[in-house]
Amino acid sequence: MRLSPRKAVLAGTLLLGPCAAGADELPHLAISKAAGPIDVDGDLSEAAWATATRVETWYETNPGDNVPPRVRNVGWLTYDDKFFYAAFDFQDPEPRSIRAPFADRDNVSSETDYGGVILDTRNDGRTGTLFLANPRGIQYDAVSDDATGNEDSSPDFFWASAGRISETGWSLEIRIPFSSLRYTHADPQTWGILLYRNYPREFRYQMFNTRLPRGGQCFICHCSKVEGLRGLPSAGHVVLTPYVNGSRSSTPLGDVVGAPLEGDSEGQAGLDVKWTPGASTAIDATLNPDFSQIESDVALIGANERFALFYPEKRPFFLEGVELFSTPVQAVYTRTITSPRWGARGTGKLGALAYTGLVAQDRGGGSVVIPGSDSSDLADQEYRSFVAIGRLRRDLGRSFVSLLGTDREVEGGGFNRVFGPDFQWRINPRDSITGQLLYAHTRTPDLPDLADEWDGRRLSGHAAYVWWLHTTPHVDLYSEYKDLGQGFRVDDGFIPQVGIREAAGEYGYTFRPQGLLRRLRPFLNLDHVTDRDGVVQRWVSFGAGLNARWNSDARLRFAFEDVRAGGRLLPRRLLYYNMGASPSAFFNSIRLEGSVGEDVDFDNGRTGAGLNARLGVVLRPTDHLELRADEARRLLSVDLPGGQQSRLFTAKVDRLRATYTLTARAYVRAIAQYVSTTRDTALYVDEVEPRAASLSLSGLFAYKLNWQTVLFVGYGDVRELTEDEERLAPSDRQLFLKLSYAFQR
């Protein structure tokens, strides 16, 4: 089950803490300009650091409750006319235990050592930008948003970092251009700031320069205040990023797998532009953008799934101010814009008013989700369209009100228009209410060969959502209600289920013992869904989550469900499990998740016994080499007359990825992925393929001077099962080259 944004808030409250009572109670740091030049190389001996603002007071916020850290940390802060600087001395009694692998950007997991700064440059206690790096200088940047509780690592920024391991621990230097930041026009400036160290050993120790009380609903609101930033640049930064790429693809003649391959070469060029006319405003434009991915998504098993599967957005153009696209009802999902010819976007903040607006021309391709009450379908997007999305958010103290509008106009006829408000009311540090109301009006395209409802008909419907969350240091409680009309469509969003009313809630109580186990949270969950025909589906579940030694965590949930399949309600009794650990630098990560028990065959409307398991293992034999294995299995045996069971299907994914990182800027990678599904056709009501399988192989060399100045050279080979099911034959081969360079002024 995918964690909803509201449930992500609940999960985050168990660690982060309540809203601060007032800015005056937070630590204040006075900052001054650097006394000399700073070379970002991990060496802290430069004279400028001797006069920089020194931060020696730190707190262990996890697993300890704001206690003195077990290791010493010192931070320094300063700035000049173009850059904000931070430096750190992280001491370690056992330097050999430092987990400092070389890796690609953003591949800095919680199982490794890292540190850095979190900046709330607008000083509103809502949204912070993370600039973190490990002892090798490998960067992780992200946006943390208190309104949703989400931390999104998709956005990337221009900045520099360097680390150095010594006999007493490790040091880190960070340099952030002011052009990468968004701030107000005040002079002097006051920013929110958190200094942070992640220290994974027998437990994951987290340390900050300010206290993070437990049991509340915000994180960035606890930032200490850095004061005295004067004369910062106000406008005029421009980044031009042209790209060129070329590829040669070979596919079977007549699109018949197993036929001889025929090749075709092509090349294209495009341009991305970012302009900051003011320090709080960014304008992005793109012409013929290259939205191809250099790494395929990890395959998800879709057999016996009722609803479309979700994949995250990774494309840079859509990621400026990404938190403004996140609303309780997911009415914006930018991956629905599959192949833009051009696009433009403005994002910024005027006082308490934040805004974003996006327009693009989509050439089509990919799939469109056709939602329903019991299941969703996919239809080919064989048309071009024009897309416009906008949102305004007005801050009211810690609360806000907002207005969202989306529009997709289909070339040749058809449209989808969605409009409505949302809000969040933070009543006090323990209670908040979040809600949204949307109305959608749609005329489907006249393409009945692609989807039954695409016959030019008009549809309209609403979506209503409300969520109440209550948290204390030990108790957390939420309740939610949503109503999705049968005719509600969001062609620019991701809503695979409509025509339902749902009420749900969860109660949890957190214990924090000492010793092997550091957190235990038993919980009870209730869920009640009614469709427009009055059919009731119920979920009752209970379980517990915990954190323990070896950086381990686990969540077990026993669920008793009545779900609709084949026009009737069927029982489903499952144990859901999710557990993982990081025992050492070599065994970097092990995670197992899935479900087992009495399941439902949604294709044919009957019960059976099912198993769904996903295993992920990350090994680091050296600091340069990472080996990652992702295995998934799903099987279902159905009940037959006479009390017997027979296997309906077996689906599996085997994926191996090896990455050798040469330096912080260059790596080589190889991936092999095998996906297969085997079905007993005699047990299906409708006709299905008895077997489907594919094998994907790829290799890549990458060099990244920064996140937009890159060189990629790669090869891919995809093989699919022939019609006679005797062999895997080539279905696509591709050799590609991409080069882009960011010119900055």
Buried (B, 14 or more C-beta within 10 A) or exposed (E): EEEBBBBBBBBBBBBBBBBBEEBEEBBEBEBBBBBEEBEBBBBBEBEBBEBBBEBEBBBBBBBBBBEEBEBBBBBBBBBBEEBBBBBBBBBBEEBEEBBBBBBBBBBBBEBBBBBBBBBBBBBBBBBBBBBBBBBBBBBBBBBBBBBBBBBBBBBBBBBBBBBBBBEEBBBBBBBBBBBBBBBBEEEEBBBBBBBBBBBBBEBBBBBBBBBBBBBBBBBBBBBBBBBBBEEBBBEEBBBBBBBBBBBBBBBBEEEEBBBEBEEEEEEEEBBBBBBBBBBBBBBBBBBBBBBEEBBEEBBEBBBBBBBBBEEEBBBBBBBBBBBBBBBBBBBBBBBBBBBBBBBBBBBBBEEEEBBBBBBBBBBBEBBBBBBBBBBBBBBBBEBBBBBBBBBBBBBEEBBBBBBBBBBBBBBEEBBBBBBBBBBBBBEEBBBBBBBBBBBBBBBBBEBEEBBEBBEEEEBBBBBBBBBBBBBBBEEBBBBBBBBBBBBBBBBBBBBBBBBBBBBBBBBBBBEBEEEEBBBBBBBEBBBBBBBEEEBEBBBBBBBBBBBBBBBBBBBBBBBBBBBBBBEEBBEBEBBBBBBBBBBBBEBBBBBBBBBBBBBBBBBBBBBBBBBBBBBBBBBBEEBBBBBBBBBBBBBBBBBEEEEEEEBBBBBBBBBBBBBBBEEBBBBBBBBBBBBBBBBBEEBBEEEBEEEBBBBBBBBBBBBBEBBBBBBBBBBBBBBBBBEEEEEBBBBBBBBBBBBBBBEBE
